[in-house]
């Protein structure tokens, strides 16, 4: 979660060739994109769960 309560996700697929990209992105193999999407959805779920807690982390907006 970011400082303003926003979900921040970053998924970068690093490969040396097309064959590696296919294997890492294939849902039947490593499915790296699916893992990144699942992590983003989990963050979104947590942000909804914690939405009532608006105390912040000590910073005040001017």
VMD Tcl script that draws the C-alpha trace (Angstrom):
set ca {
  {0.00 0.00 0.00}
  {1.22 3.47 -0.79}
  {1.29 6.35 1.70}
  {-2.06 7.65 0.46}
  {-3.75 4.25 0.78}
  {-3.41 3.42 -2.91}
  {-2.58 -0.08 -4.08}
  {0.71 -0.13 -5.93}
  {1.76 -3.12 -8.00}
  {4.70 -3.73 -10.29}
  {5.31 -6.84 -12.34}
  {8.27 -7.01 -14.71}
  {9.02 -10.13 -16.71}
  {12.77 -10.25 -17.37}
  {13.84 -12.65 -20.09}
  {16.72 -13.22 -22.45}
  {14.65 -14.57 -25.35}
  {11.14 -15.27 -26.63}
  {11.18 -18.88 -25.41}
  {11.79 -17.75 -21.82}
  {9.01 -15.18 -22.13}
  {6.56 -17.81 -23.35}
  {7.42 -20.19 -20.51}
  {7.22 -17.57 -17.77}
  {3.95 -16.10 -19.07}
  {2.23 -19.41 -19.86}
  {-0.58 -20.16 -17.34}
  {0.22 -23.88 -17.60}
  {3.87 -23.32 -16.65}
  {5.32 -20.53 -14.47}
  {2.41 -18.07 -14.92}
  {4.30 -15.03 -13.62}
  {1.59 -12.65 -14.83}
  {-1.06 -14.58 -12.94}
  {1.00 -14.29 -9.76}
  {1.36 -10.53 -10.22}
  {-2.39 -10.18 -10.82}
  {-3.17 -12.26 -7.71}
  {-0.86 -10.04 -5.63}
  {-2.58 -6.88 -6.94}
  {-6.02 -8.30 -6.14}
  {-4.85 -9.25 -2.65}
  {-3.66 -5.67 -2.06}
  {-7.02 -4.37 -3.27}
  {-8.82 -6.73 -0.89}
  {-6.67 -5.55 2.02}
  {-7.29 -1.90 1.15}
  {-11.05 -2.52 1.36}
  {-10.61 -4.40 4.64}
  {-8.60 -1.56 6.16}
  {-10.64 1.28 4.61}
  {-12.16 2.26 7.96}
  {-8.74 2.78 9.54}
  {-8.01 6.37 8.44}
  {-5.47 7.29 11.13}
  {-2.62 7.56 8.63}
  {1.04 7.04 9.40}
  {1.93 10.36 10.99}
  {1.95 12.65 7.96}
  {-0.55 15.50 7.68}
  {-1.86 16.83 4.37}
  {-1.71 20.63 4.17}
}
mol new
graphics top color blue
foreach p $ca { graphics top sphere $p radius 0.5 }
foreach p [lrange $ca 0 end-1] q [lrange $ca 1 end] { graphics top cylinder $p $q radius 0.2 }
display resetview
